Amino acid sequence: MISPRDMAKRQLNLITHRIHTLPVLVLMPHSSCNCRCVMCDIWKANQTQQQLSPAILQAHLALFQKWGVRWVTLSGGEPLLHKNLWDFCQLLKSLKIKITLLSTGLLLQRHAESVVRWCDEVIVSLDGSREIHNRIRNIPNAYDKLAAGVAALRHIHPDFRVTGRTVLQQQNFRDLPEIIRSAHAIGLDQISFLAADVSTEAFNRPELWDEERSAIVALCPAEVPEFANIVEQVIADFAPDFECRYIAESPDKLRQLPRYYGALLGQNPFPPVTCNAPWVSAVIEAGGTVRPCFFHPSLGNIHDAPLDEILNHETAIQFRKHLQTGADPICEKCVCSLNLGIRTAL
């Protein structure tokens, strides 16, 4: 249960545009990745590895406690590449913070015991049935390694929560029914879907993709109605999975994915976005860069200034004050929004 005091602080964030509480924090412990996915450029920075040190985290624990951080998502790159990840998690657990690990799944089997000990849940990337998943990840046997990792977690703790997330894009949208079947076969507790981001500097893109690069991932005009038809067939064929929320999205939410790609082509408006991420969360990258979310520009770096000074600097306050998520061009194209209610208990 969230306390009235915490609810009041969240409300104060929204009213004053100053951060008084920070329920959600995304940390990128390691900058490298062990996949070479077509829709992501993080792996291109593998030669210049960066990681957040436990010492940096230790220096911010008092602030995390003051601000009531309740949920930390370990994103990346691949967090399991961090050489001191469990020291990292131990510090977070000293504050009773929920830890969600985002992983490619390639190293889960090797680290299964520590994952179960220190993390509360794992979200793995599932890009398709075996052949398509391996092709998109550009890693031989990636699917089988993922499946073995999930099995290892289940062997240690049968009820440990492991869910999947799929970026639906040009190379796998036709595989949507098989992705759902694969999620069941691997033993995932739930599967969710989102569109690919092709329009921001997120995921290690110092320069925006040009049309040629975007065209490899986004859908062409003829593929949008094809995708829409596949979605309708999935809604009909997998009705029980929607009813029990095995598929995280509602049918209407899933229908937004082909509309999103249609919007990129100018065929229709973008699906509406409701998000308050910059007021209730922050992202800290492996190099120390602080962002209000994955997609908006940097607000500063924790190697140059403390997190509270960065998030409550006048520049950050003015950013939140003038941000209209329903109209901002970056928010308009967001593929991964967060809307945390004032009374939501994490």
N, C-alpha and C positions, 0 to 999 in steps of 0.2 A: 504493500500500500504506500502511495505517495503521501507525504505529510502536508497539512495545510501550509506550512512554512515554505516547503519546496514549490507548491503550486503558486504561492504568492510571488516567489522569486521568478518563476517562469513567466508569469504575467508581467512582472516588472521588466524582464528582458524585452518583451514585445512592445511595451509602452515607452520605455526610455531609450531603447536601442543600445543600452549598455548590458554587458554580460554580468549577471549576478549569480547564475547557476548554469552548469554545462552538463546536462544529463548524458549526452552522447559524445564520444570522442573516437575518431578514426585515427589509428596509428599505423604508419607504414614502417615496420621495424627494419626492413631490408629492401634495397632498391632493385635488386636483381630478380630475375625470374628463370625458372627451369623449363619454360615453354617458349615457343616462338609463334604465337598466335597471329593470324592474319589481321584481326581487328584491333590489335593492341601493339604499341611500340615500346613497352617497358623493357623487353628483353634486349633492345638495342643499346641499353645503358649498362649491360653486364660487365663491360670492361672497366667501368668507373664505379665500382661498388661503393655504396654508402649504407650505413646502418645507424640506427638510434642506439646509443649506449645505455645500459642500465643506470649509469651515473647521471645521465641527462634526465632519465625518468625519475630517479630518486630525488633530484632537485625540484621536481614539480609535484611530488606527492602531496605536500601540504596544501598546494593550490587545488589539486584534484579533490581533496577532502573538503576544503572550504567551499568549493563550487558544486559539491555533490555529484561528481561523476559516477554514474551508475552502470554504464555499459560502454565497454571498449571493444571496437572491432579491429582486429589485426588484419590489415589489408596489405597490398604490395604492388609489385613484386610478390615473391613467395616468402611469407614470414618464416617458414621452416628452414630457410637458408641462413637465418640469423644464428650465429654461433653461441649466443647467450640468451636465447629466447626464453628459456625456462626461468632464468633469473629475472628476466623482464616480467614474466607472468607472475612470479612470486611476489614482486613488488605491488602489482595491481591487486592481487588477491589479499594482500595485507589490508586493503581498504574495502574488501568484500565486493569488488567490482565484477560484474558479469563479463566474461571474455568470449567473444565469437571469433573463431579463426576462419579466414577465407583462404582456401588452398587449391592448388591445381590437383592435388591428390597424389602426386608422384612420390612424395616422401612420407605419406601417412603411415604406411606399413612399418617403416623404419622407426618412426617416432610415436607409434600408437600409444604406448604406455604413458608417455609424458603428456600427450595430447589429452588423453582421458583424465589424467591427474589435474592438469592446470586449466583446461578450457571447459567451458560450459556447453559449447556446441561447435560444430564445424559446418561450413558451407563450401561445397566443392563445385568446381566448374565442370559442367557436363555439356559438351557441344554437339553431341549426336550419338547415334549408334556407333559401334566399334570403328568401322572404317572411316566414317566422316569425322568422328571425334579425333582420331589419330591424324587425319589430314589437316584439320583446322589447327590443332596444337603443334603440328610439325615435329612430333616426337613419336618414335616407334613404340608400340605397345602402351601408349599413354592410357588407353581405355582399361586395359587389363591391370595396369598398376593402380589406377584409381579404384577399380573394383576390389583388388586385393587390400588396399588401404582401408576401405570401408569395412571389409570383412574382418580385418585385424581389430578395428575399433569395436565392432560388434562382439568379437570373441572375448575381449576384455570386459566390456560393459554392454550387454545386449540392449539396454535402453538408452544408451548415449545417443543424443540427437545429431543426426547427420542429414542435411538437406542439400539440394542441388540448385544451381542457378545456371540458366542458359541464355546466352546472347544470341538471339535469332537474327540472322543476316543472310546475305545472298547464298552462302555456301551450305546452309543447313535448314532453311525455312521449310523446304519440302520434306525434311526428315522429322518434322514436329511430332507426328504420331509415334514414330519409333523412339524418339527421345523420351517420351512419357513411358513407353514400355521398358526402355533401358533403365530409367530411374527406378522402376519397380524391380527389375532384375538385379540391379546392383544392391538394392536394399535401402534406398533413400527413404527418409520419412516424409519428404515433400519436395516438389520441384516448382521453381518459379521462372518466369521469362521476362526478358527486357530487350529493347532494341539496341543496336550498336550506336555508339557515339562516333560521329564522323565530322563533327563541326567545331570541336573545342581543342584546347591545348592539353587536355587531360591525358593521362596514361603515356607520359613522356613524349609529347609532341611539341618540341620547341617552336615548330612552325606548323600552321594549319595544313591539313591534307589538301592537295589540289584535286581537281575533278577526276583525274585519272586514278588517283589512289583511292578516293572515296567510292568510285564506281566498282571497285573490287569487293566492297563490303555492303554498300547500300543497294537497294533494289532498283531495277530499271522499270520504266512505265508498264511494260507487259507483265512484270512479275507481281506488281502490287495487287491486282484483282485475283491472281492465282493464289497468292498468300491469303487473301481474305477468304477465298473459297475453302482453303485448307483449314483455316481457323474455324469456319462454320462446321466443317465435317468433324473436327476434333471436339467441338462443343457437343455435337450430337452423339459421337461415339464414346466419349469419356465422361458422360454425365455423372456417374457415381464419383469420379475423381474430383469433379468440381464441387459436388454436394458435401463431401467430407473434407474439402480443402486440401486434398493431396496435391492438387494443382492450386498454387497459392492465389493466383489471380481469379477473379470472377470472369464469367464469359464476356461481359461488357469490357472489362479491363483488357482481356486478351485481344478483343476486337480493335483496341486502340493501336496495336503494333503495326498492322498493315496501313492504318491511317497515318501513323507517324512517318512511314516511308513514303506514303503518298504526299504528305506535307513537305518532305524534303524536295520533292519534285514539283512543288507548287500546285498540286492537284486539289488540295483541300487545306483547311487550317490545321495547325498542330493540335493534338488532344490537349485539353486544359490541364495545367499543372497547379497543384496546391502544395506548397512547400514552405516550411519555416526553418529549414536547416541552419541558415546563418545565425539564427537567434537561439538555437538549442544545441548546437553541435559545432565541431571544428575538425579539420583534417591536419595532421602533422606528418609531413613526408620524411623519408629516411634521411634526407639532407638537412632537415630542420625547418623547411619551408612550411608556413602556416597558411591554410586556405579556409575560407568560410564553408566550402564544400569542395567536391572533387573538381568542379568545372570553372569556378570563378578565379580570378587572378590572386596572387599571393598578397597577404597582408603584412608579412614580415618573416623573420627567421628566429627560432628560439636560441640559436647560437649568438645572436646579436642583442636580443632583449627577452625578458621573461614573457611567458605566454599571456599572463593577465595584462601586461602593458601593451602587447600586440593587439589582443582582441578588444581592448578598451581604449586604444589610441583613437584620437579624433578622426583619423582616416577611416578606421573600421566602423566607428559609430555613424559617420556620415554615409558610408556604404550601405549599412543596414537601413538607415533612415530613409534613404532615397530609393532603395531597391523595391520594385514592384514585381513580384515573382510571376504575376499573371501577364505581364507585358514585357519584361526584360528579354532581349533577344537570346541570351544564353539560357535563361530559365525556360524560355519557350521551347527550346530544343532538348531539354533535360531528359535523360533516359533513366535516371535513378534519383528520384526526389524523396524527401523525408518530410512528413507532416506529423510532428509529435504533439499530441494534445496536452493541454495544461494539466489534465488529471491523469494522463497515461502513466501507469506504473510499469517500469521496465523490469 
